[in-house]
């Protein structure tokens, strides 16, 4: 056996393992997002003037913001409290859910 297939296998194991660890479940995120609906809306279109839309936001961005609120790097009296108890897996699922919502932008009339 040459080094090449072995290296390919190793690369796959690393990549697949990493993907597995980061595997997010958008449907679990949707269920978890019921607690976000009063402010961010049923489908991530905000229903409050001071809450941002989350629909279609990049997954990495949503996850990074939730971790920033949770860790204190970003602070907001509501979101810091909301994010505090979230696990990494819940954050990944929530981010996958909001990122999976299709949005459509149109130029102003
Ligand atoms: C009581 C209202 C309320 C609830 C409930 C709420 N949010 Fe928020 N959320 C806000 C407000 C207000 C902001 C803007 C905070 C700021 O200025 O940093 C915000 C900001 C965010 C942001 C940052 C968005 C950006 O564009 O930077 C994310 C991500 C987010 N919320 C996710 C969630 C998730 C996920 C839940 C449910 C688990 C949730 N929020 C529940 C009010 C709420």
Backbone and ligand atoms as CSV (ligand in chain L), in Angstrom:
chain,resi,resn,atom,element,x,y,z
A,1,UNK,N,N,0.848,-1.209,0.000
A,1,UNK,CA,C,0.000,0.000,0.000
A,1,UNK,C,C,0.876,1.250,0.000
A,2,UNK,N,N,0.591,2.147,-0.907
A,2,UNK,CA,C,1.379,3.382,-0.954
A,2,UNK,C,C,0.834,4.363,0.085
A,3,UNK,N,N,1.535,5.445,0.258
A,3,UNK,CA,C,1.126,6.443,1.253
A,3,UNK,C,C,-0.129,7.179,0.807
A,4,UNK,N,N,-0.318,7.253,-0.531
A,4,UNK,CA,C,-1.400,8.102,-1.040
A,4,UNK,C,C,-2.810,7.683,-0.573
A,5,UNK,N,N,-3.183,6.395,-0.775
A,5,UNK,CA,C,-4.531,6.022,-0.290
A,5,UNK,C,C,-4.643,6.164,1.222
A,6,UNK,N,N,-3.557,5.858,1.914
A,6,UNK,CA,C,-3.606,5.970,3.370
A,6,UNK,C,C,-3.860,7.421,3.765
A,7,UNK,N,N,-3.195,8.309,3.035
A,7,UNK,CA,C,-3.372,9.724,3.365
A,7,UNK,C,C,-4.795,10.187,3.019
A,8,UNK,N,N,-5.310,9.655,1.900
A,8,UNK,CA,C,-6.681,10.014,1.509
A,8,UNK,C,C,-7.669,9.533,2.566
A,9,UNK,N,N,-7.409,8.331,3.068
A,9,UNK,CA,C,-8.295,7.782,4.096
A,9,UNK,C,C,-8.226,8.634,5.366
A,10,UNK,N,N,-7.018,9.021,5.724
A,10,UNK,CA,C,-6.836,9.844,6.921
A,10,UNK,C,C,-7.555,11.177,6.757
A,11,UNK,N,N,-7.390,11.768,5.561
A,11,UNK,CA,C,-8.039,13.060,5.302
A,11,UNK,C,C,-9.549,12.921,5.430
A,12,UNK,N,N,-10.096,11.818,4.902
A,12,UNK,CA,C,-11.534,11.596,4.978
A,12,UNK,C,C,-11.979,11.413,6.422
A,13,UNK,N,N,-11.195,10.615,7.150
A,13,UNK,CA,C,-11.564,10.378,8.554
A,13,UNK,C,C,-11.601,11.696,9.324
A,14,UNK,N,N,-10.592,12.523,9.076
A,14,UNK,CA,C,-10.546,13.814,9.765
A,14,UNK,C,C,-11.721,14.682,9.339
A,15,UNK,N,N,-11.920,14.781,8.026
A,15,UNK,CA,C,-12.983,15.644,7.503
A,15,UNK,C,C,-14.355,15.124,7.940
A,16,UNK,N,N,-14.558,13.821,7.794
A,16,UNK,CA,C,-15.865,13.256,8.131
A,16,UNK,C,C,-16.120,13.365,9.636
A,17,UNK,N,N,-15.087,13.138,10.430
A,17,UNK,CA,C,-15.223,13.254,11.875
A,17,UNK,C,C,-15.570,14.672,12.262
A,18,UNK,N,N,-14.892,15.618,11.603
A,18,UNK,CA,C,-15.133,17.022,11.905
A,18,UNK,C,C,-16.546,17.417,11.498
A,19,UNK,N,N,-16.935,16.956,10.298
A,19,UNK,CA,C,-18.282,17.257,9.823
A,19,UNK,C,C,-19.312,16.649,10.788
A,20,UNK,N,N,-19.034,15.428,11.232
A,20,UNK,CA,C,-19.950,14.753,12.147
A,20,UNK,C,C,-20.135,15.558,13.421
A,21,UNK,N,N,-19.040,16.080,13.938
A,21,UNK,CA,C,-19.099,16.838,15.179
A,21,UNK,C,C,-19.897,18.124,14.975
A,22,UNK,N,N,-19.801,18.678,13.749
A,22,UNK,CA,C,-20.450,19.952,13.488
A,22,UNK,C,C,-21.818,19.759,12.835
A,23,UNK,N,N,-22.240,18.519,12.662
A,23,UNK,CA,C,-23.496,18.237,11.981
A,23,UNK,C,C,-24.659,18.903,12.699
A,24,UNK,N,N,-25.302,19.820,12.030
A,24,UNK,CA,C,-26.404,20.540,12.660
A,24,UNK,C,C,-27.731,20.014,12.123
A,25,UNK,N,N,-28.748,20.126,12.943
A,25,UNK,CA,C,-30.065,19.612,12.605
A,25,UNK,C,C,-31.051,20.783,12.547
A,26,UNK,N,N,-31.374,21.201,11.319
A,26,UNK,CA,C,-32.231,22.376,11.132
A,26,UNK,C,C,-33.625,22.166,11.730
A,27,UNK,N,N,-34.127,20.916,11.677
A,27,UNK,CA,C,-35.472,20.671,12.227
A,27,UNK,C,C,-35.471,20.763,13.758
A,28,UNK,N,N,-34.397,20.278,14.371
A,28,UNK,CA,C,-34.257,20.444,15.824
A,28,UNK,C,C,-34.129,21.934,16.141
A,29,UNK,N,N,-33.425,22.651,15.280
A,29,UNK,CA,C,-33.277,24.097,15.458
A,29,UNK,C,C,-34.616,24.805,15.346
A,30,UNK,N,N,-35.435,24.338,14.418
A,30,UNK,CA,C,-36.762,24.944,14.249
A,30,UNK,C,C,-37.597,24.774,15.524
A,31,UNK,N,N,-37.525,23.582,16.113
A,31,UNK,CA,C,-38.268,23.323,17.352
A,31,UNK,C,C,-37.738,24.220,18.475
A,32,UNK,N,N,-36.436,24.320,18.554
A,32,UNK,CA,C,-35.804,25.142,19.596
A,32,UNK,C,C,-36.146,26.629,19.382
A,33,UNK,N,N,-36.304,27.008,18.131
A,33,UNK,CA,C,-36.544,28.416,17.783
A,33,UNK,C,C,-37.953,28.883,18.156
A,34,UNK,N,N,-38.771,27.984,18.693
A,34,UNK,CA,C,-40.100,28.434,19.154
A,34,UNK,C,C,-39.951,29.524,20.206
A,35,UNK,N,N,-38.861,29.465,20.972
A,35,UNK,CA,C,-38.640,30.492,22.001
A,35,UNK,C,C,-38.111,31.806,21.425
A,36,UNK,N,N,-37.856,31.853,20.133
A,36,UNK,CA,C,-37.352,33.068,19.485
A,36,UNK,C,C,-38.457,33.780,18.715
A,37,UNK,N,N,-39.559,33.058,18.483
A,37,UNK,CA,C,-40.620,33.519,17.588
A,37,UNK,C,C,-41.252,34.853,17.998
A,38,UNK,N,N,-41.409,35.071,19.316
A,38,UNK,CA,C,-42.083,36.296,19.762
A,38,UNK,C,C,-41.347,37.553,19.313
A,39,UNK,N,N,-40.069,37.446,19.068
A,39,UNK,CA,C,-39.296,38.626,18.638
A,39,UNK,C,C,-38.800,38.500,17.201
A,40,UNK,N,N,-38.282,37.315,16.856
A,40,UNK,CA,C,-37.673,37.153,15.528
A,40,UNK,C,C,-38.639,36.572,14.499
A,41,UNK,N,N,-39.889,36.302,14.913
A,41,UNK,CA,C,-40.896,35.845,13.955
A,41,UNK,C,C,-40.845,34.354,13.680
A,42,UNK,N,N,-41.973,33.825,13.234
A,42,UNK,CA,C,-42.142,32.395,12.946
A,42,UNK,C,C,-41.083,31.884,11.964
A,43,UNK,N,N,-40.804,32.670,10.927
A,43,UNK,CA,C,-39.832,32.246,9.910
A,43,UNK,C,C,-38.611,33.172,9.895
A,44,UNK,N,N,-38.303,33.734,11.061
A,44,UNK,CA,C,-37.074,34.524,11.147
A,44,UNK,C,C,-37.179,35.931,10.588
A,45,UNK,N,N,-38.413,36.355,10.268
A,45,UNK,CA,C,-38.613,37.751,9.878
A,45,UNK,C,C,-39.126,38.455,11.131
A,46,UNK,N,N,-38.313,39.347,11.649
A,46,UNK,CA,C,-38.556,39.976,12.938
A,46,UNK,C,C,-39.917,40.654,13.030
A,47,UNK,N,N,-40.513,40.544,14.233
A,47,UNK,CA,C,-41.797,41.189,14.469
A,47,UNK,C,C,-41.648,42.360,15.447
A,48,UNK,N,N,-40.429,42.659,15.847
A,48,UNK,CA,C,-40.158,43.803,16.718
A,48,UNK,C,C,-39.232,44.771,15.996
A,49,UNK,N,N,-39.450,46.063,16.185
A,49,UNK,CA,C,-38.607,47.027,15.471
A,49,UNK,C,C,-37.128,46.967,15.869
A,50,UNK,N,N,-36.828,46.476,17.058
A,50,UNK,CA,C,-35.414,46.455,17.483
A,50,UNK,C,C,-34.754,45.085,17.365
A,51,UNK,N,N,-35.487,44.112,16.830
A,51,UNK,CA,C,-34.904,42.773,16.670
A,51,UNK,C,C,-34.585,42.528,15.193
A,52,UNK,N,N,-33.392,42.036,14.901
A,52,UNK,CA,C,-33.007,41.805,13.506
A,52,UNK,C,C,-33.671,40.565,12.905
A,53,UNK,N,N,-33.834,40.584,11.578
A,53,UNK,CA,C,-34.292,39.373,10.869
A,53,UNK,C,C,-33.191,38.327,10.959
A,54,UNK,N,N,-33.581,37.079,11.108
A,54,UNK,CA,C,-32.588,35.997,11.147
A,54,UNK,C,C,-32.714,35.071,9.933
A,55,UNK,N,N,-33.825,35.162,9.219
A,55,UNK,CA,C,-34.041,34.310,8.044
A,55,UNK,C,C,-32.927,34.516,7.020
A,56,UNK,N,N,-32.344,33.409,6.582
A,56,UNK,CA,C,-31.353,33.473,5.520
A,56,UNK,C,C,-29.992,33.997,5.944
A,57,UNK,N,N,-29.820,34.286,7.219
A,57,UNK,CA,C,-28.506,34.740,7.687
A,57,UNK,C,C,-27.522,33.580,7.571
A,58,UNK,N,N,-26.277,33.873,7.227
A,58,UNK,CA,C,-25.294,32.782,7.130
A,58,UNK,C,C,-25.192,32.017,8.458
A,59,UNK,N,N,-25.151,30.699,8.325
A,59,UNK,CA,C,-25.099,29.819,9.490
A,59,UNK,C,C,-23.950,30.198,10.445
A,60,UNK,N,N,-22.774,30.425,9.870
A,60,UNK,CA,C,-21.597,30.726,10.699
A,60,UNK,C,C,-21.788,32.038,11.444
A,61,UNK,N,N,-22.457,32.984,10.796
A,61,UNK,CA,C,-22.681,34.283,11.440
A,61,UNK,C,C,-23.630,34.160,12.631
A,62,UNK,N,N,-24.753,33.471,12.422
A,62,UNK,CA,C,-25.729,33.309,13.513
A,62,UNK,C,C,-25.078,32.576,14.689
A,63,UNK,N,N,-24.357,31.499,14.386
A,63,UNK,CA,C,-23.698,30.734,15.452
A,63,UNK,C,C,-22.683,31.608,16.188
A,64,UNK,N,N,-21.921,32.389,15.439
A,64,UNK,CA,C,-20.894,33.236,16.068
A,64,UNK,C,C,-21.537,34.287,16.970
A,65,UNK,N,N,-22.669,34.861,16.544
A,65,UNK,CA,C,-23.326,35.881,17.370
A,65,UNK,C,C,-23.878,35.268,18.652
A,66,UNK,N,N,-24.491,34.074,18.526
A,66,UNK,CA,C,-25.046,33.425,19.724
A,66,UNK,C,C,-23.929,33.083,20.717
A,67,UNK,N,N,-22.794,32.631,20.192
A,67,UNK,CA,C,-21.659,32.325,21.072
A,67,UNK,C,C,-21.095,33.603,21.690
A,68,UNK,N,N,-21.120,34.685,20.925
A,68,UNK,CA,C,-20.620,35.958,21.460
A,68,UNK,C,C,-21.527,36.463,22.587
A,69,UNK,N,N,-22.847,36.331,22.411
A,69,UNK,CA,C,-23.775,36.722,23.486
A,69,UNK,C,C,-23.551,35.818,24.700
A,70,UNK,N,N,-23.438,34.519,24.429
A,70,UNK,CA,C,-23.282,33.552,25.522
A,70,UNK,C,C,-22.001,33.805,26.318
A,71,UNK,N,N,-20.932,34.118,25.602
A,71,UNK,CA,C,-19.648,34.302,26.254
A,71,UNK,C,C,-19.408,35.710,26.768
A,72,UNK,N,N,-20.250,36.655,26.336
A,72,UNK,CA,C,-20.112,38.023,26.817
A,72,UNK,C,C,-19.362,38.968,25.884
A,73,UNK,N,N,-18.828,38.456,24.777
A,73,UNK,CA,C,-18.123,39.322,23.828
A,73,UNK,C,C,-19.096,40.300,23.171
A,74,UNK,N,N,-20.367,39.890,23.041
A,74,UNK,CA,C,-21.435,40.774,22.573
A,74,UNK,C,C,-22.481,40.803,23.683
A,75,UNK,N,N,-22.948,41.978,23.978
A,75,UNK,CA,C,-23.856,42.085,25.112
A,75,UNK,C,C,-25.154,42.779,24.727
A,76,UNK,N,N,-26.247,42.191,25.165
A,76,UNK,CA,C,-27.570,42.774,24.966
A,76,UNK,C,C,-28.438,42.232,26.091
A,77,UNK,N,N,-29.244,43.094,26.686
A,77,UNK,CA,C,-29.965,42.650,27.891
A,77,UNK,C,C,-30.881,41.461,27.619
A,78,UNK,N,N,-31.433,41.364,26.422
A,78,UNK,CA,C,-32.289,40.217,26.098
A,78,UNK,C,C,-31.443,39.029,25.642
A,79,UNK,N,N,-30.661,39.251,24.615
A,79,UNK,CA,C,-29.952,38.132,23.972
A,79,UNK,C,C,-28.897,37.476,24.862
A,80,UNK,N,N,-28.304,38.234,25.750
A,80,UNK,CA,C,-27.317,37.626,26.652
A,80,UNK,C,C,-27.995,36.595,27.545
A,81,UNK,N,N,-29.222,36.909,27.975
A,81,UNK,CA,C,-29.985,35.980,28.827
A,81,UNK,C,C,-30.447,34.771,28.016
A,82,UNK,N,N,-30.926,35.044,26.790
A,82,UNK,CA,C,-31.408,33.961,25.916
A,82,UNK,C,C,-30.280,32.981,25.577
A,83,UNK,N,N,-29.109,33.518,25.284
A,83,UNK,CA,C,-28.016,32.668,24.794
A,83,UNK,C,C,-27.294,31.912,25.900
A,84,UNK,N,N,-27.358,32.439,27.100
A,84,UNK,CA,C,-26.586,31.854,28.218
A,84,UNK,C,C,-26.725,30.339,28.348
A,85,UNK,N,N,-27.961,29.792,28.370
A,85,UNK,CA,C,-28.079,28.342,28.584
A,85,UNK,C,C,-27.901,27.486,27.330
A,86,UNK,N,N,-27.723,28.093,26.162
A,86,UNK,CA,C,-27.653,27.301,24.923
A,86,UNK,C,C,-26.354,26.495,24.849
A,87,UNK,N,N,-26.470,25.237,24.444
A,87,UNK,CA,C,-25.282,24.401,24.230
A,87,UNK,C,C,-24.753,24.659,22.817
A,88,UNK,N,N,-23.520,24.215,22.556
A,88,UNK,CA,C,-22.947,24.342,21.208
A,88,UNK,C,C,-23.842,23.662,20.179
A,89,UNK,N,N,-24.384,22.495,20.535
A,89,UNK,CA,C,-25.228,21.749,19.597
A,89,UNK,C,C,-26.523,22.517,19.313
A,90,UNK,N,N,-27.110,23.113,20.352
A,90,UNK,CA,C,-28.342,23.888,20.146
A,90,UNK,C,C,-28.062,25.108,19.281
A,91,UNK,N,N,-26.930,25.743,19.507
A,91,UNK,CA,C,-26.555,26.908,18.694
A,91,UNK,C,C,-26.378,26.491,17.234
A,92,UNK,N,N,-25.718,25.354,17.027
A,92,UNK,CA,C,-25.505,24.862,15.655
A,92,UNK,C,C,-26.852,24.565,14.982
A,93,UNK,N,N,-27.779,23.962,15.728
A,93,UNK,CA,C,-29.097,23.630,15.171
A,93,UNK,C,C,-29.885,24.905,14.851
A,94,UNK,N,N,-29.864,25.871,15.766
A,94,UNK,CA,C,-30.574,27.133,15.536
A,94,UNK,C,C,-29.998,27.846,14.310
A,95,UNK,N,N,-28.683,27.874,14.215
A,95,UNK,CA,C,-28.033,28.548,13.082
A,95,UNK,C,C,-28.399,27.856,11.772
A,96,UNK,N,N,-28.442,26.505,11.806
A,96,UNK,CA,C,-28.805,25.754,10.595
A,96,UNK,C,C,-30.239,26.058,10.191
A,97,UNK,N,N,-31.128,26.170,11.178
A,97,UNK,CA,C,-32.532,26.467,10.880
A,97,UNK,C,C,-32.676,27.841,10.237
A,98,UNK,N,N,-32.134,28.864,10.865
A,98,UNK,CA,C,-32.315,30.214,10.303
A,98,UNK,C,C,-31.643,30.346,8.931
A,99,UNK,N,N,-30.479,29.687,8.771
A,99,UNK,CA,C,-29.782,29.760,7.479
A,99,UNK,C,C,-30.563,29.030,6.384
A,100,UNK,N,N,-31.361,28.034,6.780
A,100,UNK,CA,C,-32.075,27.227,5.776
A,100,UNK,C,C,-33.334,27.921,5.248
A,101,UNK,N,N,-33.777,28.993,5.889
A,101,UNK,CA,C,-34.988,29.695,5.438
A,101,UNK,C,C,-34.641,30.520,4.200
A,102,UNK,N,N,-35.353,30.262,3.113
A,102,UNK,CA,C,-35.059,30.971,1.860
A,102,UNK,C,C,-35.640,32.379,1.915
A,103,UNK,N,N,-34.854,33.359,1.573
A,103,UNK,CA,C,-35.364,34.729,1.515
A,103,UNK,C,C,-35.154,35.273,0.105
A,104,UNK,N,N,-35.882,36.299,-0.201
A,104,UNK,CA,C,-35.845,36.861,-1.540
A,104,UNK,C,C,-35.781,38.387,-1.424
A,105,UNK,N,N,-34.741,38.981,-1.948
A,105,UNK,CA,C,-34.621,40.443,-1.886
A,105,UNK,C,C,-35.063,41.044,-3.218
A,106,UNK,N,N,-35.805,42.140,-3.145
A,106,UNK,CA,C,-36.256,42.811,-4.366
A,106,UNK,C,C,-35.802,44.261,-4.307
A,107,UNK,N,N,-35.495,44.842,-5.434
A,107,UNK,CA,C,-35.110,46.251,-5.424
A,107,UNK,C,C,-36.305,47.111,-5.007
A,108,UNK,N,N,-36.062,48.276,-4.425
A,108,UNK,CA,C,-37.164,49.143,-4.029
A,108,UNK,C,C,-37.985,49.577,-5.241
A,109,UNK,N,N,-39.284,49.787,-5.015
A,109,UNK,CA,C,-40.173,50.196,-6.117
A,109,UNK,C,C,-40.006,51.673,-6.397
L,1,LIG,C1,C,-37.589,39.096,23.703
L,1,LIG,C2,C,-37.146,39.232,22.309
L,1,LIG,C3,C,-36.121,38.249,21.772
L,1,LIG,C4,C,-36.142,36.882,21.846
L,1,LIG,C5,C,-37.148,35.986,22.544
L,1,LIG,C6,C,-34.981,36.425,21.104
L,1,LIG,N1,N,-34.293,37.483,20.588
L,1,LIG,FE1,FE,-32.583,37.412,19.474
L,1,LIG,N2,N,-32.492,39.416,19.424
L,1,LIG,C7,C,-33.395,40.264,20.033
L,1,LIG,C8,C,-32.915,41.648,19.920
L,1,LIG,C9,C,-33.600,42.880,20.459
L,1,LIG,C10,C,-31.683,41.576,19.219
L,1,LIG,C11,C,-30.718,42.712,18.881
L,1,LIG,C12,C,-29.703,42.721,20.016
L,1,LIG,C13,C,-28.512,43.601,19.803
L,1,LIG,O1,O,-28.688,44.763,19.483
L,1,LIG,O2,O,-27.380,43.075,19.981
L,1,LIG,C14,C,-31.461,40.169,18.925
L,1,LIG,C15,C,-30.365,39.689,18.217
L,1,LIG,C16,C,-30.174,38.376,17.880
L,1,LIG,C17,C,-29.089,37.883,17.061
L,1,LIG,C18,C,-28.010,38.740,16.401
L,1,LIG,C19,C,-28.442,38.952,14.954
L,1,LIG,C20,C,-27.502,39.801,14.155
L,1,LIG,O3,O,-27.873,40.147,13.027
L,1,LIG,O4,O,-26.389,40.113,14.610
L,1,LIG,C21,C,-29.236,36.549,16.958
L,1,LIG,C22,C,-28.366,35.574,16.193
L,1,LIG,C23,C,-30.408,36.200,17.728
L,1,LIG,N3,N,-30.947,37.332,18.266
L,1,LIG,C24,C,-30.875,34.907,17.865
L,1,LIG,C25,C,-31.947,34.557,18.693
L,1,LIG,C26,C,-32.347,33.202,18.935
L,1,LIG,C27,C,-31.716,31.987,18.272
L,1,LIG,C28,C,-33.392,33.245,19.807
L,1,LIG,C29,C,-34.150,32.098,20.414
L,1,LIG,C30,C,-33.347,31.030,21.009
L,1,LIG,C31,C,-33.636,34.640,20.102
L,1,LIG,N4,N,-32.731,35.400,19.422
L,1,LIG,C32,C,-34.644,35.100,20.940
L,1,LIG,C33,C,-34.572,39.897,20.658
L,1,LIG,C34,C,-34.950,38.616,20.982
